[in-house]
């Protein structure tokens, strides 16, 4: 049986949770998870023979106590010096969340230090080996992307890029009685165009409920408060001025008729432009698969998934006719099927 260490010291707790669940289905691969205390608390994980609490100071020592055939780093956006040491000791694969970021040169990285988050970026430079990041990704035995589309944007790394399957269907429910449109994610203009949503809502007349499923604050919260008084009586909105609990998120998502995800075309990561659908995947794709929901995304997002629709000019008509579009999530994204795909990949790396 192949023994693999999976490391997540930074973020992307939802991926850890998915892979832990999938690991129970694997027959040829044994995965040991090394996670930060923050990740363990977020997921309510208990230390056992498959899960260890780790940090950047002790992770290499912990790994060396075991015989691992390969190591997977779930997020390598910091601790570059530590991860480079690990890649020198074990065949190492790294999940890529931002394809343009991982292809930045030393010169580009250094120039971005002074643009934003200067104190944090100086810490990355002085203590965590920021400028050896290009070497880390060159040294990796393979780079893993969550969407096959992203592999075409991997440039010089394309020949060692593989697609990893981690999204599976957990909740495949009957369609709700009421028409409920859920917009998942923090209510911030940074990732989604909420100004576009607000403008469209003001014109709608159909009987629909809209749930902004993420914390709203600042100008977006103010606009939501004002929006309530301008809507048709047939249109209702729900939003939150606090962090949405995991339980509440699940409840609202399971009751959704359709997901509306008006993503921005581009965002910045470490000062580098990333393009949704081309250099990074949207978490809303995982949401749609997880909860078995049709998702409507902008025309700028490559529509390579049969359960993803590009937004029409008449979004109101598109939302109300969602029932004309169906997809068998339970079959196409069953835990058994995705686990098999994952196992095939893990046996290769």
N, C-alpha and C positions, 0 to 999 in steps of 0.2 A: 504494500500500500504506500502511495506517495504521501510524504509528509510536507505540509506547507504552513508557513507562518504568515498570518495576515495582520498588518500593523495599521492602526489608526490612532494617531496622537493629536490630531488637529480638529477635523470637522467631518462632515458627511456621515453622520451617525445613521441616517436612514439606509445607507448602503451596507454598513456593518450589520444592521438588523436583518436586512434581506439575505445577506450571505450566510449569517448564522443559521437562519431558517433553512436555507437551501442545503447547507452542509449536512443536515440530518438525513438528507436523501442520497448523499454520495456513497458509493460503494468502493471506489478505487482510490479515493483521496481523503486524507485526514487533515483537517485544518485546525490549527491552534491560533486563537485570536489574542493579540496584544493591543490593548486599548488604554487610552488615557483615563484618568479618574473622571474627567468631565464627560467623556463618551459613556463610560460605565453608568454614571448617575443619570444621564439623559435616557438611557435605555433600560434602567433598573437591572443591570447585569450583576450577577453574583460570580465571584471568583470560583472556578472549578478546574477540573483537569483539562478543559478546552479553552478557558478564558483567564488571562492574566492582566493585572493592572501594570502599566509601564509608563515611562516618561523618557525624554530624550537623553537623560543621564544614565539610565540603567538598561535601555532596550538592547544594546549590543551584548552586554553580559548575559542577559536573560536568554537571548537567542543562542548564544554559544554553549549554554547548558543542555541544549537539545541537538539532535541531528535532524536538520531540515533539508529537504531536497531543493526547496525554493522558498523565496520570500516575496510577498506582495505588499507594497506600500500603498495604502489607500489614498493618502493625500501627501504630496511632497511640495508644499508651498512654503515650508520653513524647515529648520533642522537639516539643512543640506549637507553640512559636514558630517553629521551622524549617519545620515542615509548613504552617503558616499562610502563610509567605512563598511556599512552593512553590505553594500553592493560589491565591495572588494572581497567579502568573506563568503557570500552566498549568491547563487544565481537569483537576480532580483528583477521583478516586474513592477512597474509603477502605473497606477491609474492616472490617466490624463483627463483633467476637467476643463482645461483651457489650452487649446492646441497652439495658439499664437504665443502664449506665455512661455511654454517649454522650449520654444525655438529662439528665444531672445539671446543675444550675445552678451558677453561681459560688459561691453561698452554700453549697450542699451540698458541693461540692468542698473548700471551705475548712474546713468543719466536720469533714471526714473526715481531715484532715491529722494531727490529734492523737489518732486512735484506734489507729493501728498503724504500724509502719515509719516512725517520725517523721522520722528523718534523711533517708531516701530521699524521703519525700513533701515535706519542706522543700526538698530539691534540685529536685524537680519545680516547686515554687512559685517559688523564687528564681532558678533558672537556666534552666528549660525551659518556662516560660510555662503552668503548670498552669491558671490561671484564664482563659486564652483558649481552653481546650479547647472550650467551647460554641460560640464563634465559628468555630473550625476546622471543626466538623461542619456548622454552618449554611452555611459558605462552600463546602463540597464540592459538586461538580456532581452526584454520586450517591454513595449508600452501598450497599455490596455485602454481602449476607448469604449464608452457606453453606447455609442451609436455608430453604425458602419459609415455613415456620411462623414463623420469627423476624420476617419482614416485618410480621406482624400485631401485633407488640409494639413497633414502631418509632414509634408515636405521631405526633408532629408531623413526623417525617421520612418517614412512610410513602409520601408521594407521590414521593419521589426514591430509594426503596429498590428495588434490583434483586437478583435471586438469581444468584449466580455458581456455575457447575459446575466443580469441580476434582477430584472423586473419581472414579477409574476403576479397573477391575479389572486388576491386574497378574498375580496368581497364581490361576488357576482350576484346581485340582488335583482328582484323584479323591479320594473320601472315604477317610480313613485306616482301616486294619484295626482298630486299637484305639480304644476310646472315650476321647478326650482332651478335657477341658474346659479352655479357656484363659481366664484372667481378666486381660486386658491392662491395663497401667498401673501406676504407682508404687503400692506397697502402703501406702496412707495412708488413714485414716478420713475425711480432708478431702473427697475426691471420691467415694469409694465406701464402701458400708456393709460393711466387712470383718467386723464383729461378726455381722452377719446371715449372711454366708457361713460363718463358723466354726461358728455354731450349727446351720446346716443340714447341714454336713459330718458333724457328730457323729451325726446320725440316719441317714445313708445306709448302705445295705447292698449296692448294686449294684456291679459291677466297673467302676470308672472311675478314670482318672488326672486329677488337677487340677494345672494349672500356673499359679502366681501370677507373671505375666510382667512384673515390674518390681522395682525395689529395695525390699526390706523392711528397716525399721530401727525402733529404739525399741520401743514397746509392741507394735506389730504383729509385729515379728520375734520378740519374746518369746512372744507368743501362738501363733505358728506353730510354734515349737520345742515348746511344750507340747502343741499340737494333735495332733502325730504319734502320741503315745502313747495317744490317746483314740479313734482312728478304727477302723472295721471293717478287718479284714485285706484286704478286697476293694477298699478305697479307698486310693489312693496320692496323695501331694502332693509337688510340687516347688516350691521357692522360692529366691530369690537374696538374699544379703546385700550385693550390690554392684550397680553400674549394669550393666544388661543391654546387651550390644553389639548393634549393628544386625543383625549376621549371626545372632546367637543368637535375637534377636527374630523375624527372618524364618523361621528354621528351625522354631521352636516354633509360630508362627502357621500356617505351611503344614501342620503336622501336626495342627492342631486339628480336632475334629469339630464343635464349636460354641463360640461365645463367650458367656461369662456376665458380664454387666456391671451389677451391682447399684448403680447410681449413686445418690448422694444426690439428693434432690429439689432442694435449693438449695445454692448456695455463695456466698461473698462475694467480690466483686472491688472493690477500693478502698472497702471498707466498704459497698458496695451489694449488695443481694440479687439474684442471678441465678438463673433457673430453667431447668434442663436441658430442652431440647426446646421451650421457649417464648421465652427471651431469649438462649440460647446453645446451640450444638450440642455434642454430645459427640464427642470424637475417636474414640470407639469406632465411630461410624457410618462414618467414613472407613476404619477398620481392617477392618470387615466387608466393605465394597465392595472395598478393596484386595486382600484375601486370599480373597474369595469365600466368606464364612462366614455362616451364620445366627447372629444375635445375640439373646440374651435380655436384655431390659431391664426395669426396674420398671414397674408399672402407671402410675406418675406421668409416665412419658415418653410423649408422644403417638406412637402407633404408626402413622405414616403411610407407613412403608416396608414393602414386602411381605416383606422379608428380616428384619424385626425382629419378635420375639414379646414380648408382655408376660409377665412371670413369673407362673406359676401358684402356688397354695398348695402343690401337690405338685411342687416343683422337681425332685426326683429323677426322677419319672416323665417330666417334661417333657424333661429332659436326655437320658434314655435313649431317648426316642422321636423324637429330633431328625431321624432319617432320613425321617420322614413328611413333613417340610417341605423343599421344594426351591425353588430360585430360579435363574434363568438370568442370572447375573452377567455372563458372557462376552458375552452379547448386549445386555443392558440397560445395562451400564456399560462397553462397549468403549471403548478410547482414541479410536477414530475418532468414535464417537457423542458422547462428552463434549467432544472437541476442537471438534466442529461447534457444540455448544451454547455453548461458551466463545467461539468466534469470533463468533457472532451477537451475544452480549452486548458484546464488545469493540468491535464495529463501531457499536454504539449509543451508547456512553458518550463 
